[in-house]
């Protein structure tokens, strides 16, 4: 709610009205006519047409005080007054002359140089160096434009430097802005570059009072916004007699609070209305557009602090909220950086509550009532709308928005709109750096509001994510409203696994009473919905169970999860996400024996991924696979002769277990092969039996299975090679030639065996094994090649034997020669070990020609080290004469 703004606002407010003649005690017979005015700090200077300067103190603007009157000449009317505080002077332009006076008018005026016929003068507003005791003025004299630099020296003396700037004719006015001097001439003012202010009449005076431009003329004063030229205020001025309106403010124009408007006989003091007061006034009138525009202007010009900007946005938000403009209200709440989310809490839950102490007791500017529950805000607002409707019919204007009057909203629509916008604010507040208690309030109230609008997806998203919701505040609320999924998600996010799983179990077993109640009542559609719902419940429960190390809790809920989806149950048991793995003993005992896939997959994970080396679990896994493999063989025989398309997918899966069994039986050495053999003894799992008998070392049975049952000659020969004995091949040959049990001899396999390995076999044993019924032409070539190879090997062995005998004989001869070698010693000969002279002592000579005394030889017996330290066992040596040369 709110009305359109009036055309203007108060930028200046009146403070006091001065009668200069009365304050100065001038008799009525000598009236004063004000021709010039100037402000410097709290001092007001007035210049009259009768050549007088008057000084007033505005220390207390509501009670001006007259200080001094200084005559400068009865025939010298004052045209302009320019305070020069940097050089402690007052510049007066009077009757074409430039005069200097002290700021307190305590001394007579003095002329500035010899300048005459001065048409206009302007002072630079601020020095390049604010602390420098100097200033500059621009002076127009005749056709010359001069710059006069004034510098304050010791003894309160001024140094004056004058130089000509340019030649300009017909100068009427001067202005010095920053580093530029603007010249107004009688022929025109040039072409405007930017935006312009256009007046209906010629203004008497234009003054800049930041951030405004004040234009006086035609018995009124207009205030414009400096930045955009917007008209803000018109102040009517009643003036008597002739003369112009004069506007004066402090020289710098920035930070000035006082503005003086002077007529010929009266002076009016005004002060600038502060930014805060202007905004506050707009809000009191419920002129929200104007308040927002003011705020944007002041923010752009830097006239308002960031904290105040946030404060105003919050105040705007509350006013709009109580006017039922909830979307706009929340937009301003979001723009406020200082507003706390807890300020919204009273709109959601009535005091007292868990978070009542968090709500700051802010009254802002007292423009809105204190927060109260949302329903009451809407009810009160609708009452105001109804009252406005009656007043409108009676012809009375109201501040209620026309949209509300022309199309009054319903209470339900307003309540939903308010809740959605508060949700938007609370969601944005979640990313702020809030205290834990305040964050609890934000999330808990979010859940309240989601539930109020039945926003199920948002409820579940909040409950399943990291949140600060208080379970105690929401538990009964969600349970009573039937939002069990949300409650389960909330339990799970807070680590209350047991309660969460209990709810998922309920939803899985009887979901008709849960979230999709209406859908599941719709006939056949209910079955598919229930099935889908059960799967969702099982999946969510599995997420919790995967991270839980509580064995009792996991095993308690494993059964119903497995009933819905065995893959989920397997994922729960084999999860690596929990800190401590479950006890295999308890898991195996808890798994339903009918759920073979779960049992096998868990044991497989336990053995292969966890490296379990317990023989019990290896045997259990092998037995389970064996039983499934027997079933696979049965299924294979059942579907034999049918096309691949007719084979059931389950049968195919079971059939693959046989390959898995074979690989495990070969890879593991920890299971009990006899237990497995007992299970498959009556089955046709011959390859599995072969693997088991091989583990047990039953070579003959393995060969019988490979050669006779499976008729896999290559595998049988490979097994013989692994045994590494020739008699294994002979045994295999015997099986081929005499298979027993009425089976025909396998001559082709026997010939293959002889062809591949016959050369290494004993011919006599081979011939003994050959059957009289075997056709000679099948094995003749192989037998002949085998015999030739045998003779070749025999002769090759004889050659090697003879060569070895010759080498041995030659070595013995060389040794004999070495021992019979003559050695000559002299009196100078010494022992290579103890370095003693040998003389007539017994000595020993080593093959490396080193000589040691007999005592050293006895001490070194068994060491095989010569007198020179050479190890004759490790460092073998040869002499050229030792080579076989005979």
Secondary structure, 3 states (H helix, E strand, C coil): CCCCCCCCCCCEEEEEEECHHHHHCCCCCCCCCEEEEEEECCEEEEEECCCEEEEEECCCCCCCEEEEEEECCCCCCEEEEEEEHHHCEEEEEECCEEEEECCCCCCCCEECCCCCCEEEEEECCCCCCCCCCEEEEEEEECCEEEEEEEEEEHHHEEEEEEEEEEECCCEEEEEEECCEEEEEECCECCCCCCCCCCCCCCCCEEEEECCEEEEEECCEEEEEECCCCCEEEEEECCCCCCCCCEEEEECCCCCCCEEEEECCCCEEEEEECCHHHHHHHHHHCCCHHHHHHHHHHHHHCCCCCHHHHHHHHHHHHHHHHHCCCHHHHHHHHHHCCCCCHHHHHHHHCCCCCCCHHHCCCCCCCCCCCCCCCHHHHHHHHHHHHHHHHHHHHCCCCCCCCHHHHHCCCCHHHHHHHHHHHHHHHHHHHCCCCCCHHHHHHHHHHHHHHHHHCCCHHHHHHHHHCCCCCCHHHHHHHHHHHCCHHHHHHHHHHCCCHHHHHHHHHHHHHCHHHCCCHHHHCCCCHHHHHHHHHHHHHHHHHHHHHHHCCCHHHHHHHHHHHHHHCHHHHHHHHCCCCCCCCCCHHHHHHHCCCCCHHHHHHHHHHHHHHCCCCCHHHHHHHHHHHHHHHHHHHHHHHHHCCCCHHHCCHHHHHHHHHHHHHHHHHHHCCCCCHHHHHHHHCCCCCHHHHHHHHHHHCCHHHHHHHHHHHCCCHHHHHHHHHHHCCHHHHHHHHHHHHCCCCCCCCCHHHHHHHHHHHHHHCCHHHHHHHCCCCCCHHHHHHHHHHHHHHHHHHHHHHHHHHHHHHHHHHHHHHHHHHHHCCCCCCCCCCECCCCCCECCCCCEEECCCCCEEEHHHHHHCCCCCECCCCCECCCCCCCCHHHCCCC
